[in-house]
Amino acid sequence: MKNTMTMTDNRDGKSYEFEIRDATRGPSVVDISSFYGQTGMFTYDNGFTSTASCESEITFIDGVEGELRYRGIRIEELASKHSYLETCYLLLNSKLPDETELLKFDLELRHRSLLHENLKNLFNTFPTGAHPMAALSSATAALSSFYYSHLNIADESGYQEMARRIIAKMPTLAAFAYRHSIGAPFIQPDIERSFTENFLYMMRAYPGGKMHIGINGEQKIKAIEIKALDTIFTLHADHEQNASTTTVRGVASTGAHPYVAISAGISALWGRAHGGANESVIKQLEMIGSVERVDEFIARAKDPNDEFRLMGFGHRVYKNFDPRAKILKTLQDQLKNELNLDSNLMNIANKIEEIALSDDYFISRKLYPNIDFYSGVILTALQIPKPMFTPIFVIGRTIGWITQWIEFKKQKGNKIARPRQLYLGK
């Protein structure tokens, strides 16, 4: 039997054959690249719910089983046994680093974290109070003017240099964007600090490098805080062909500079239906205000005549518990114990979760808590201001975007992204 699918046009009885291509994991695909040529028609798939837009060896998701893998390794293993930098190395090199490789990778990123002096001047052109995502997207695009040679990468060393540079600089860009937004002086990266600790340092430190001073002296960045944020970075590192990654690949198909493609991904991520969702979760928890009001809002969420929707529940791909959310749920409980947290927002979130996981309305609709439901609460516990929730998503996802960009550029025969349409005008 041929590995094909036959489609019949019932208007005239003509049949057409298309190749079926099998995946190593997940559903097979029907190759309809010749569909228009054979039939004179386009396919219609609003939101690309059933369309595979590319071939990839980076990330696998099984939404029914609640499974996520980077380069074949389950996210649970990476989040519990490996650091974010190890995960970055894995995505870039298709293998986890040994001790020497990790040390070299870490040291390189530390030294590449500094910004060109002229780039820092760009932030001063933005108004104080501007959302950090606006400045972050603009500054990332501006990097292409400082490293224009990356437009014509010809070998693996070029890909690695370009990728490591943007991974290293993104936390600095994000921290600078935030500090400018509140009118605070920039804190330069400290190459003696690790990737994740350095970001928290640039967010919190005072000029001269001192952290907050309390009655017990200088407040240090706690190991549990570094571990928590590092885990969040790992969980956000890549997520297959989501809206922002598709944007990055689409821009890559035009031959644009890689940092311009990343800037476009940042802009796509900003939307509240994508990376901005965790900020919306916290705003909603603040609106609910108290545990006593949770039942009222649950009832509103279940009322078909009420436009209110619970943020942080359900997912476009996962029809089971988001595996990233399970990891963050455990992390949230750990933070509550180790940092002695008993915040009002966490109590409200716990009450909502308790009801939703036992209520037939949510269970029957497969509306499980997703990563955004927990990440916002955890970032609040880490004293991260709400406008920085999505920039933190950007920091974690940069490795995924740039790896996807590299994969696209290395593949032969790729064409410029150019969907067609169903025209209904005059």
C-alpha positions as CSV (number, residue, x, y, z in Angstrom):
1,M,0.0,0.0,0.0
2,K,1.3,3.4,-0.9
3,N,2.2,5.9,1.9
4,T,-0.3,8.4,0.5
5,M,-3.7,9.9,1.1
6,T,-6.3,10.2,-1.7
7,M,-8.6,13.2,-1.8
8,T,-11.7,13.2,-4.0
9,D,-13.4,16.4,-5.2
10,N,-17.1,15.3,-5.0
11,R,-18.1,18.0,-7.5
12,D,-16.5,16.3,-10.4
13,G,-15.2,13.0,-9.0
14,K,-11.5,13.8,-9.6
15,S,-9.1,12.2,-7.1
16,Y,-5.7,13.5,-6.1
17,E,-2.9,11.7,-4.2
18,F,-0.6,13.3,-1.6
19,E,2.3,11.8,0.3
20,I,2.0,11.0,4.0
21,R,5.2,11.7,5.9
22,D,5.7,10.0,9.2
23,A,7.1,11.8,12.3
24,T,9.6,10.2,14.8
25,R,7.1,11.3,17.5
26,G,3.6,12.6,17.2
27,P,1.1,12.7,14.2
28,S,2.1,12.1,10.6
29,V,1.6,14.8,8.1
30,V,0.0,15.0,4.6
31,D,2.4,16.9,2.3
32,I,0.0,19.2,0.4
33,S,2.8,21.4,-1.0
34,S,1.5,20.4,-4.5
35,F,-2.2,20.9,-3.6
36,Y,-2.7,24.1,-5.5
37,G,-0.7,22.9,-8.5
38,Q,-2.9,19.7,-8.7
39,T,-6.3,21.1,-7.8
40,G,-6.2,24.9,-8.5
41,M,-7.5,25.4,-4.9
42,F,-6.0,26.5,-1.6
43,T,-6.5,24.7,1.7
44,Y,-8.2,26.8,4.5
45,D,-6.9,26.4,8.1
46,N,-7.9,29.3,10.2
47,G,-5.2,29.8,12.9
48,F,-3.2,26.9,11.5
49,T,-4.8,24.5,13.9
50,S,-4.0,21.5,11.6
51,T,-1.0,22.7,9.7
52,A,2.7,21.7,10.1
53,S,4.6,24.8,8.9
54,C,8.1,23.3,9.0
55,E,10.4,20.3,9.8
56,S,12.1,20.5,13.1
57,E,14.3,18.5,15.5
58,I,14.2,20.9,18.4
59,T,11.0,20.5,20.5
60,F,8.3,17.9,20.8
61,I,4.9,18.4,22.4
62,D,2.1,15.9,23.0
63,G,-0.8,18.0,24.1
64,V,-3.0,15.0,24.9
65,E,-0.5,13.3,27.1
66,G,0.9,16.5,28.5
67,E,4.4,15.8,27.3
68,L,7.2,18.3,26.4
69,R,10.7,17.4,25.3
70,Y,13.7,19.5,24.2
71,R,16.0,17.5,21.9
72,G,14.3,14.3,23.1
73,I,14.8,15.0,26.8
74,R,11.7,15.4,29.0
75,I,11.2,18.9,30.5
76,E,10.8,17.3,34.0
77,E,14.4,16.0,33.8
78,L,15.8,19.3,32.5
79,A,14.0,21.4,35.1
80,S,15.0,19.2,38.1
81,K,18.5,18.1,37.1
82,H,20.0,20.7,34.8
83,S,20.4,24.5,34.7
84,Y,19.1,26.9,32.2
85,L,22.6,27.3,30.6
86,E,22.8,23.5,30.2
87,T,19.4,23.7,28.5
88,C,20.7,26.5,26.2
89,Y,23.7,24.4,25.3
90,L,21.5,21.4,24.6
91,L,19.2,23.3,22.3
92,L,22.2,24.8,20.4
93,N,24.3,21.7,20.2
94,S,21.8,18.8,20.4
95,K,23.5,17.4,23.5
96,L,24.0,18.3,27.1
97,P,27.5,19.8,27.9
98,D,30.1,18.0,29.9
99,E,31.7,19.9,32.8
100,T,34.4,21.6,30.7
101,E,32.0,22.6,27.9
102,L,29.6,24.1,30.4
103,L,32.3,26.1,32.1
104,K,33.5,27.5,28.8
105,F,29.9,28.3,27.7
106,D,29.2,30.0,31.0
107,L,32.3,32.1,30.9
108,E,31.7,33.2,27.3
109,L,28.2,34.3,28.1
110,R,29.4,36.3,31.2
111,H,31.9,38.2,29.0
112,R,29.4,38.8,26.2
113,S,26.7,40.2,28.6
114,L,28.1,43.8,28.4
115,L,26.5,46.2,26.0
116,H,28.2,48.5,23.5
117,E,28.4,52.0,25.1
118,N,26.5,53.6,22.2
119,L,23.7,51.1,22.5
120,K,23.1,52.2,26.1
121,N,22.4,55.7,24.8
122,L,19.4,54.4,22.9
123,F,17.5,53.8,26.2
124,N,17.6,57.5,27.0
125,T,15.5,58.2,23.9
126,F,12.6,56.4,25.4
127,P,10.2,58.2,27.8
128,T,10.4,57.3,31.4
129,G,7.4,55.0,32.2
130,A,7.5,53.3,28.8
131,H,6.7,49.6,29.0
132,P,10.0,47.6,29.2
133,M,8.8,45.4,26.3
134,A,8.7,48.3,23.9
135,A,12.3,49.3,24.8
136,L,13.4,45.6,24.7
137,S,12.1,45.0,21.2
138,S,13.6,48.3,19.9
139,A,17.0,47.7,21.5
140,T,17.2,44.1,20.2
141,A,16.5,45.3,16.7
142,A,19.2,48.0,17.2
143,L,21.7,45.2,18.0
144,S,21.7,44.4,14.3
145,S,23.4,47.7,13.5
146,F,26.2,46.9,15.9
147,Y,26.7,43.3,14.6
148,Y,25.7,43.7,11.0
149,S,28.1,40.9,9.9
150,H,25.7,38.4,11.4
151,L,23.5,38.9,8.4
152,N,25.9,36.7,6.3
153,I,26.8,33.8,8.5
154,A,28.5,31.0,6.6
155,D,29.6,28.4,9.1
156,E,28.9,26.8,12.5
157,S,31.3,29.1,14.4
158,G,29.4,32.1,13.0
159,Y,26.0,30.6,14.1
160,Q,27.4,29.9,17.6
161,E,28.9,33.4,18.1
162,M,25.8,35.1,16.9
163,A,23.6,32.9,19.2
164,R,25.7,33.2,22.3
165,R,25.9,37.0,21.9
166,I,22.2,37.5,21.9
167,I,21.6,35.0,24.7
168,A,24.1,36.8,26.9
169,K,22.9,40.3,26.2
170,M,19.2,39.8,26.5
171,P,19.1,39.9,30.4
172,T,21.2,43.1,30.3
173,L,18.8,44.6,27.7
174,A,15.8,43.6,29.8
175,A,17.3,45.0,33.0
176,F,18.2,48.2,31.4
177,A,14.7,48.5,29.8
178,Y,13.2,48.1,33.3
179,R,15.5,50.5,35.1
180,H,15.0,53.2,32.5
181,S,11.2,52.8,32.8
182,I,11.4,53.8,36.4
183,G,14.1,56.4,36.0
184,A,16.7,54.3,37.9
185,P,20.4,54.3,36.9
186,F,21.7,51.3,35.0
187,I,23.6,48.5,36.8
188,Q,26.3,46.9,34.7
189,P,26.6,43.1,34.5
190,D,28.9,41.6,37.1
191,I,30.9,38.8,35.3
192,E,31.6,37.2,38.7
193,R,27.9,36.2,38.9
194,S,26.1,33.4,37.1
195,F,23.6,34.1,34.3
196,T,20.4,34.1,36.4
197,E,21.9,35.7,39.5
198,N,23.3,38.4,37.4
199,F,19.9,39.3,36.0
200,L,18.5,39.6,39.6
201,Y,21.5,41.7,40.5
202,M,21.0,44.1,37.6
203,M,17.4,44.5,38.6
204,R,17.9,45.0,42.4
205,A,21.3,46.6,43.0
206,Y,22.1,50.2,43.8
207,P,24.9,52.2,42.1
208,G,28.2,50.9,43.5
209,G,26.9,47.3,43.4
210,K,25.3,47.3,46.8
211,M,22.1,45.4,47.3
212,H,19.2,46.5,49.4
213,I,20.3,47.5,52.9
214,G,18.0,46.4,55.8
215,I,18.3,46.4,59.6
216,N,20.3,43.2,59.3
217,G,22.7,44.6,56.7
218,E,23.0,44.0,53.0
219,Q,20.3,41.7,51.6
220,K,21.8,38.9,49.4
221,I,20.2,37.2,46.5
222,K,19.0,33.8,47.9
223,A,19.9,30.5,46.3
224,I,16.2,29.5,46.2
225,E,15.4,32.7,44.3
226,I,18.1,32.0,41.7
227,K,16.9,28.4,41.3
228,A,13.3,29.5,41.0
229,L,14.0,32.0,38.2
230,D,16.4,29.6,36.5
231,T,13.7,27.0,36.4
232,I,11.3,29.5,34.9
233,F,13.8,30.3,32.2
234,T,14.2,26.6,31.4
235,L,10.5,26.1,31.1
236,H,10.2,29.0,28.7
237,A,13.2,28.0,26.6
238,D,11.2,26.7,23.6
239,H,7.7,25.6,22.8
240,E,7.6,24.4,19.2
241,Q,5.8,26.5,16.6
242,N,3.9,29.0,18.8
243,A,3.0,32.5,17.5
244,S,6.3,34.2,18.4
245,T,8.4,31.4,17.1
246,T,6.4,31.2,13.9
247,T,7.0,35.0,13.6
248,V,10.8,34.5,14.0
249,R,10.8,31.8,11.3
250,G,8.7,33.9,9.0
251,V,11.1,36.9,9.3
252,A,14.0,34.5,8.9
253,S,12.5,33.3,5.6
254,T,12.9,36.9,4.2
255,G,16.6,36.8,4.8
256,A,16.5,39.5,7.5
257,H,19.1,39.9,10.2
258,P,18.7,37.3,13.0
259,Y,18.4,40.0,15.7
260,V,15.6,41.7,13.7
261,A,13.9,38.3,13.6
262,I,14.2,38.1,17.4
263,S,12.9,41.6,17.8
264,A,9.8,40.6,15.8
265,G,9.4,37.6,18.1
266,I,9.5,39.9,21.1
267,S,6.8,42.0,19.7
268,A,4.6,38.9,19.0
269,L,5.2,37.6,22.5
270,W,4.0,40.9,24.0
271,G,0.3,40.1,23.3
272,R,-1.8,39.2,26.2
273,A,-3.0,36.0,24.4
274,H,0.7,34.9,24.3
275,G,3.5,36.0,26.6
276,G,1.6,38.7,28.3
277,A,-0.9,36.2,29.8
278,N,1.0,35.9,33.2
279,E,0.8,39.6,33.7
280,S,-3.0,39.4,33.1
281,V,-3.3,36.5,35.6
282,I,-1.9,38.7,38.4
283,K,-4.1,41.6,37.4
284,Q,-7.1,39.3,37.6
285,L,-6.0,37.9,41.0
286,E,-5.7,41.5,42.2
287,M,-9.1,42.3,40.9
288,I,-10.7,39.3,42.7
289,G,-9.1,40.7,45.8
290,S,-9.8,38.0,48.5
291,V,-10.4,34.3,48.9
292,E,-14.0,35.0,49.9
293,R,-14.7,36.3,46.4
294,V,-13.4,33.4,44.5
295,D,-16.7,31.5,44.3
296,E,-18.3,34.6,42.8
297,F,-15.8,34.7,40.0
298,I,-15.9,31.0,39.4
299,A,-19.6,31.3,38.9
300,R,-19.1,34.2,36.5
301,A,-16.5,32.1,34.5
302,K,-19.1,29.3,34.2
303,D,-21.9,31.7,33.1
304,P,-22.2,31.6,29.3
305,N,-23.8,35.1,29.4
306,D,-20.9,36.6,31.3
307,E,-17.9,37.8,29.3
308,F,-15.6,37.2,32.2
309,R,-13.0,34.5,31.6
310,L,-10.5,33.0,34.1
311,M,-6.9,33.8,33.0
312,G,-4.3,31.1,33.2
313,F,-6.6,28.1,32.3
314,G,-6.6,26.1,29.2
315,H,-4.0,26.0,26.4
316,R,-4.1,25.9,22.6
317,V,-2.0,22.7,22.5
318,Y,-2.3,21.0,25.9
319,K,-5.6,19.1,26.5
320,N,-4.1,17.7,29.7
321,F,-2.2,19.3,32.6
322,D,0.6,21.5,31.1
323,P,3.8,19.7,32.2
324,R,5.4,23.1,32.8
325,A,2.6,24.1,35.1
326,K,3.1,20.9,37.2
327,I,6.7,21.8,37.8
328,L,5.8,25.4,38.7
329,K,3.1,24.2,41.1
330,T,5.8,22.3,43.0
331,L,8.1,25.3,42.9
332,Q,5.4,27.6,44.2
333,D,4.9,25.3,47.2
334,Q,8.6,25.2,47.8
335,L,8.9,29.0,47.6
336,K,6.0,29.4,50.0
337,N,7.8,27.2,52.6
338,E,11.4,28.4,52.0
339,L,10.7,32.1,51.7
340,N,7.9,31.9,54.4
341,L,5.3,33.3,51.9
342,D,1.7,33.5,52.7
343,S,0.6,36.2,50.3
344,N,-3.0,37.1,49.6
345,L,-2.5,36.5,45.8
346,M,-1.1,33.0,46.4
347,N,-4.0,32.1,48.6
348,I,-6.5,33.3,46.0
349,A,-4.7,31.4,43.3
350,N,-4.7,28.2,45.4
351,K,-8.4,28.5,46.0
352,I,-9.1,28.9,42.3
353,E,-6.9,25.9,41.5
354,E,-8.6,23.8,44.2
355,I,-12.0,24.5,42.8
356,A,-11.1,24.2,39.1
357,L,-9.3,20.8,39.5
358,S,-12.4,19.3,41.1
359,D,-15.2,21.0,39.1
360,D,-16.8,19.1,36.3
361,Y,-17.2,22.3,34.3
362,F,-13.4,22.8,34.0
363,I,-12.6,19.1,33.9
364,S,-15.0,18.3,31.0
365,R,-13.6,21.2,29.0
366,K,-10.0,20.3,29.8
367,L,-9.4,23.7,31.4
368,Y,-6.3,22.9,33.5
369,P,-4.0,25.5,34.9
370,N,-1.3,26.5,32.5
371,I,2.2,27.9,33.0
372,D,0.9,31.5,33.1
373,F,-1.3,30.7,36.1
374,Y,1.7,29.8,38.3
375,S,4.5,31.8,36.8
376,G,2.9,35.2,37.6
377,V,2.4,34.2,41.2
378,I,6.0,33.0,41.5
379,L,7.5,36.1,39.9
380,T,5.5,38.2,42.3
381,A,7.0,36.1,45.2
382,L,10.4,36.9,43.7
383,Q,9.6,40.6,43.9
384,I,9.6,41.0,40.1
385,P,7.4,43.9,39.1
386,K,4.5,43.1,36.7
387,P,5.9,45.0,33.7
388,M,8.9,42.6,33.8
389,F,6.9,39.4,33.6
390,T,7.0,39.2,29.8
391,P,10.6,40.4,29.5
392,I,11.5,37.5,31.7
393,F,9.7,35.2,29.2
394,V,11.8,36.9,26.5
395,I,15.0,36.1,28.3
396,G,14.1,32.4,28.6
397,R,12.7,32.1,25.1
398,T,15.6,33.8,23.3
399,I,17.5,30.5,23.1
400,G,14.5,28.8,21.5
401,W,14.0,31.6,18.9
402,I,17.6,31.7,17.9
403,T,17.9,27.9,17.7
404,Q,14.8,27.9,15.5
405,W,16.3,30.6,13.3
406,I,19.5,28.6,12.9
407,E,17.6,25.4,12.1
408,F,15.6,27.3,9.4
409,K,18.7,28.8,7.8
410,K,20.5,25.5,7.7
411,Q,17.7,23.6,6.0
412,K,17.8,23.4,2.2
413,G,14.9,24.4,0.0
414,N,13.1,26.7,2.4
415,K,10.9,29.3,0.8
416,I,9.7,32.7,2.0
417,A,6.6,32.3,4.2
418,R,3.6,33.3,2.1
419,P,0.2,32.0,3.1
420,R,-2.7,32.5,0.8
421,Q,-6.3,33.6,1.5
422,L,-10.0,32.9,0.9
423,Y,-11.0,36.2,-0.8
424,L,-14.5,37.3,0.0
425,G,-14.4,41.0,-1.1
426,K,-15.9,42.7,-4.2
